[in-house]
Amino acid sequence: MSEEPRVAIVTGAARGIGAATARRLAADGMAVAVVDIEESATKETVDAIAADGGRALGVGADVSDRDQVEAAVARVAAELGAPTVLVNNAGVLRDNLLFKMTNADWDTVMGVHLRGAFLFSQAAQKPMVDRKWGRIVNLSSTSALGNRGQANYAAAKAGLQGFTKTLAIELGPFGVTVNAVAPGFIVTDMTAATAARMKVDFDDFQKHAAAEIPVRRPGRPEDVAHTISFLASEGAGFVSGQVIYVAGGPRD
């Protein structure tokens, strides 16, 4: 392990999986940039990390905007140090059946998930390559395998798997590993919003999901954060180009 403290960037880290991941990486000893579209939204995560004795910086950025992404990475490098861990977690939902889906529904989801991961990976890879060490973890989903009402989201999450495997090939010779984590049903604000859209009580929604999961419980943000922690670690240097399903059971 290098004596230089690791610096991590986690996008979409104001809440849910992103917040749990930021806190876990901070607990692992990393300085963490907590990125979300509004800097004010990052305060809770940043304060929680500080309260636990960690070091964090809240950064506001639209992940689909190149100028904002490049400015965010530059600010992280200036205030925390050169980032060598990147977790592309930022995501949105614009669910609808195909015949109802609008151009904006499609473009927004592609912009945040795919363009966002592209822009942040492109901006963050240079300090990783310069140091011959880096970790990129992209958040995919079991929806990549297909899910009714999520043509946009499923396509974006499947695209991130191809993006992951390609970056693993390109960046591997420079000591940078690239992997994807594909969560199943995780209890977050996003899944609560899905239940509300379907007009289903969220507790009932969770119970129904748990009945279909082999371990018989829904996932928690911390379940995903633990897996990301491993992939971001020194010990994961021979794991690259993989998609790990954190779903409580096997997925096809």
Backbone torsions as a table, in degrees:
resi	resn	phi	psi	omega
1	MET	NA	130.2	178.3
2	SER	-64.6	148.8	175.7
3	GLU	-72.7	-19.7	177.7
4	GLU	-70.1	124.0	-179.0
5	PRO	-59.5	139.1	176.6
6	ARG	-74.1	141.7	176.7
7	VAL	-118.5	127.2	-178.1
8	ALA	-115.4	145.1	170.5
9	ILE	-113.0	127.4	175.5
10	VAL	-122.6	118.4	179.4
11	THR	-88.6	154.4	-177.6
12	GLY	60.9	39.2	-169.9
13	ALA	-100.0	14.0	179.4
14	ALA	-73.4	-24.2	-175.9
15	ARG	-158.2	175.6	172.6
16	GLY	59.3	-139.4	-177.4
17	ILE	-60.3	-39.8	-179.1
18	GLY	-63.0	-44.7	179.3
19	ALA	-64.5	-43.7	178.7
20	ALA	-62.3	-38.1	179.6
21	THR	-68.4	-43.6	178.7
22	ALA	-59.5	-43.4	179.8
23	ARG	-66.6	-38.5	-179.8
24	ARG	-68.1	-42.9	179.4
25	LEU	-65.8	-35.1	175.2
26	ALA	-64.8	-40.6	177.4
27	ALA	-64.2	-27.5	177.1
28	ASP	-76.7	-4.1	177.0
29	GLY	102.8	6.5	179.9
30	MET	-89.8	148.7	165.3
31	ALA	-81.0	136.0	-170.1
32	VAL	-124.5	128.2	170.2
33	ALA	-90.4	117.9	-178.6
34	VAL	-96.0	105.5	-173.6
35	VAL	-105.0	133.4	171.5
36	ASP	-151.5	170.1	-173.1
37	ILE	-64.2	-31.6	175.3
38	GLU	-116.6	124.9	-179.1
39	GLU	-59.5	-35.9	-179.2
40	SER	-60.0	-29.2	-178.8
41	ALA	-70.7	-17.3	-176.9
42	THR	-83.6	-9.7	-170.5
43	LYS	-57.8	-43.9	-177.4
44	GLU	-60.4	-44.2	179.5
45	THR	-67.5	-44.5	179.2
46	VAL	-60.4	-45.4	-179.7
47	ASP	-64.2	-37.9	179.1
48	ALA	-64.6	-40.3	178.2
49	ILE	-65.8	-43.9	179.2
50	ALA	-62.5	-40.5	180.0
51	ALA	-63.1	-28.6	178.3
52	ASP	-87.6	3.9	177.6
53	GLY	91.6	10.0	-179.1
54	GLY	-94.6	-179.0	-178.6
55	ARG	-122.0	126.2	-176.6
56	ALA	-146.1	156.1	178.6
57	LEU	-134.3	127.5	175.2
58	GLY	-87.4	132.0	-177.7
59	VAL	-133.3	129.1	174.9
60	GLY	-94.8	130.1	178.5
61	ALA	-163.3	139.9	169.7
62	ASP	-83.2	112.3	-173.3
63	VAL	-64.4	-16.9	-178.8
64	SER	-91.6	1.8	-178.0
65	ASP	-109.1	115.5	-174.3
66	ARG	-57.5	-46.9	-177.6
67	ASP	-60.6	-42.4	180.0
68	GLN	-68.2	-37.7	178.5
69	VAL	-65.1	-48.2	-179.1
70	GLU	-63.4	-38.2	177.0
71	ALA	-65.8	-38.3	179.4
72	ALA	-64.1	-46.2	-179.7
73	VAL	-64.7	-39.4	178.1
74	ALA	-63.9	-40.3	179.5
75	ARG	-66.2	-41.5	177.8
76	VAL	-59.7	-46.0	-179.6
77	ALA	-61.0	-38.7	-177.6
78	ALA	-73.3	-37.2	-172.4
79	GLU	-98.5	-27.9	-179.8
80	LEU	-115.0	-30.5	-173.7
81	GLY	124.5	168.9	-176.7
82	ALA	-63.2	125.4	-179.2
83	PRO	-73.8	134.3	175.4
84	THR	-125.1	2.3	173.6
85	VAL	-129.9	130.6	178.8
86	LEU	-131.7	127.3	174.3
87	VAL	-116.6	109.7	179.3
88	ASN	-86.9	89.3	-173.9
89	ASN	-108.4	-20.1	-174.0
90	ALA	-53.6	134.5	-179.1
91	GLY	-158.1	157.2	176.0
92	VAL	-139.7	161.7	174.0
93	LEU	-116.8	138.5	169.6
94	ARG	-138.8	61.1	-172.5
95	ASP	-68.2	141.5	172.0
96	ASN	-173.5	157.0	173.3
97	LEU	-68.5	154.4	-173.0
98	LEU	-51.8	-44.8	-173.9
99	PHE	-72.5	-13.0	177.8
100	LYS	-102.8	-12.2	-172.9
101	MET	-70.9	132.3	-179.1
102	THR	-94.0	166.7	174.1
103	ASN	-57.7	-41.2	-179.4
104	ALA	-64.8	-39.1	176.5
105	ASP	-57.7	-45.3	-178.6
106	TRP	-68.6	-51.0	-173.6
107	ASP	-66.5	-37.0	-180.0
108	THR	-63.7	-46.0	-179.7
109	VAL	-65.6	-43.6	177.9
110	MET	-64.6	-38.9	-178.3
111	GLY	-64.0	-44.8	-178.1
112	VAL	-73.3	-49.0	-174.1
113	HIS	-75.8	-55.8	-173.4
114	LEU	-84.5	-52.7	179.6
115	ARG	-63.7	-40.0	178.6
116	GLY	-59.6	-46.1	178.7
117	ALA	-64.8	-39.8	177.7
118	PHE	-60.8	-50.8	-175.6
119	LEU	-65.4	-45.1	-179.4
120	PHE	-68.2	-38.4	178.0
121	SER	-64.4	-41.6	-180.0
122	GLN	-64.1	-42.3	-178.3
123	ALA	-72.0	-35.2	-174.2
124	ALA	-88.2	-15.0	-174.9
125	GLN	-68.7	-27.7	-175.5
126	LYS	-61.9	-50.8	177.8
127	PRO	-62.9	-28.9	176.6
128	MET	-68.3	-47.9	179.7
129	VAL	-62.9	-41.6	179.7
130	ASP	-59.6	-35.4	-177.5
131	ARG	-94.4	-1.9	-178.8
132	LYS	56.6	34.3	177.5
133	TRP	-159.7	131.6	177.3
134	GLY	-170.9	158.8	178.0
135	ARG	-137.5	124.9	172.4
136	ILE	-119.9	128.8	176.9
137	VAL	-125.1	123.1	179.6
138	ASN	-104.2	139.9	179.2
139	LEU	-92.2	110.8	172.6
140	SER	-97.4	-148.3	-178.2
141	SER	-170.3	156.6	171.3
142	THR	-62.6	-19.7	177.0
143	SER	-63.9	-17.4	175.5
144	ALA	-59.2	-21.7	179.1
145	LEU	-84.4	-3.0	179.5
146	GLY	112.5	131.9	179.1
147	ASN	-155.8	126.6	-176.9
148	ARG	-55.2	133.2	178.2
149	GLY	82.5	6.6	-176.8
150	GLN	-131.3	43.9	-179.9
151	ALA	-57.8	-40.6	179.9
152	ASN	-69.5	-50.3	-177.5
153	TYR	-64.4	-44.0	-180.0
154	ALA	-63.3	-41.8	179.2
155	ALA	-64.7	-40.9	179.3
156	ALA	-65.5	-44.0	-177.8
157	LYS	-69.7	-34.3	173.8
158	ALA	-68.2	-39.5	177.4
159	GLY	-60.2	-37.1	178.3
160	LEU	-64.5	-28.3	177.2
161	GLN	-69.1	-42.3	175.9
162	GLY	-66.3	-39.2	176.5
163	PHE	-59.7	-44.8	179.8
164	THR	-59.0	-49.7	-176.5
165	LYS	-65.3	-35.6	179.2
166	THR	-70.2	-44.1	178.4
167	LEU	-63.9	-34.5	177.7
168	ALA	-59.7	-39.2	178.4
169	ILE	-69.1	-44.9	-175.8
170	GLU	-71.2	-39.2	-172.6
171	LEU	-97.2	-14.3	-179.8
172	GLY	-52.3	-43.3	-179.1
173	PRO	-62.8	-12.6	-179.0
174	PHE	-105.7	16.5	176.8
175	GLY	79.9	17.0	-178.2
176	VAL	-109.6	123.3	175.2
177	THR	-97.9	149.6	-179.8
178	VAL	-137.0	122.0	-179.2
179	ASN	-136.0	166.5	176.4
180	ALA	-125.5	145.1	172.7
181	VAL	-114.8	131.2	-177.3
182	ALA	-117.9	94.0	179.4
183	PRO	-69.7	152.4	169.1
184	GLY	-93.2	-135.1	-179.1
185	PHE	-75.8	113.4	178.9
186	ILE	-119.6	135.8	-179.8
187	VAL	-76.4	104.6	-179.6
188	THR	-143.8	174.6	174.4
189	ASP	-59.6	-32.4	-177.8
190	MET	-67.9	-43.2	178.8
191	THR	-71.1	-31.3	175.4
192	ALA	-64.0	-38.4	178.3
193	ALA	-66.7	-35.8	176.9
194	THR	-63.8	-43.9	178.0
195	ALA	-60.9	-42.0	179.9
196	ALA	-63.8	-40.6	179.4
197	ARG	-63.0	-34.0	-179.8
198	MET	-85.4	-1.9	-178.5
199	LYS	59.5	44.5	179.4
200	VAL	-120.4	136.8	175.5
201	ASP	-59.4	134.6	-172.9
202	PHE	-65.8	-35.8	177.1
203	ASP	-63.2	-42.7	177.7
204	ASP	-65.7	-37.9	178.1
205	PHE	-59.2	-44.7	179.6
206	GLN	-66.1	-41.5	-179.7
207	LYS	-63.7	-41.1	178.5
208	HIS	-64.2	-42.1	178.9
209	ALA	-63.7	-44.1	-177.7
210	ALA	-61.1	-34.7	-179.4
211	ALA	-64.5	-23.2	-179.0
212	GLU	-96.6	-2.8	-176.7
213	ILE	-101.3	129.4	-177.3
214	PRO	-53.5	-37.8	-180.0
215	VAL	-81.1	-0.8	172.6
216	ARG	60.8	37.9	170.3
217	ARG	-154.7	154.2	172.8
218	PRO	-74.0	160.1	178.3
219	GLY	-81.1	160.9	175.9
220	ARG	-116.8	154.2	177.4
221	PRO	-52.2	-34.7	-179.1
222	GLU	-65.5	-29.5	176.8
223	ASP	-60.3	-41.5	179.8
224	VAL	-72.9	-41.5	-178.9
225	ALA	-60.0	-37.8	179.4
226	HIS	-62.5	-41.3	179.9
227	THR	-67.2	-42.7	177.5
228	ILE	-62.1	-39.5	178.3
229	SER	-55.8	-45.3	178.0
230	PHE	-62.4	-47.3	-177.0
231	LEU	-64.8	-24.2	178.9
232	ALA	-89.1	-1.7	-172.6
233	SER	-86.9	166.0	174.6
234	GLU	-60.1	-37.8	-175.2
235	GLY	-71.3	-9.2	-177.9
236	ALA	-97.7	21.2	-174.7
237	GLY	-66.3	-15.5	179.3
238	PHE	-109.4	17.4	176.0
239	VAL	-115.4	113.5	-179.3
240	SER	-154.0	148.5	-180.0
241	GLY	74.2	19.2	-175.6
242	GLN	-103.1	153.5	172.2
243	VAL	-116.4	114.5	-177.6
244	ILE	-105.8	119.4	179.6
245	TYR	-85.8	117.4	176.9
246	VAL	-104.1	81.9	-166.8
247	ALA	-137.3	10.0	177.0
248	GLY	75.1	13.2	-180.0
249	GLY	169.2	174.9	-178.0
250	PRO	-70.3	148.7	174.5
251	ARG	-126.8	146.1	180.0
252	ASP	-76.1	NA	NA
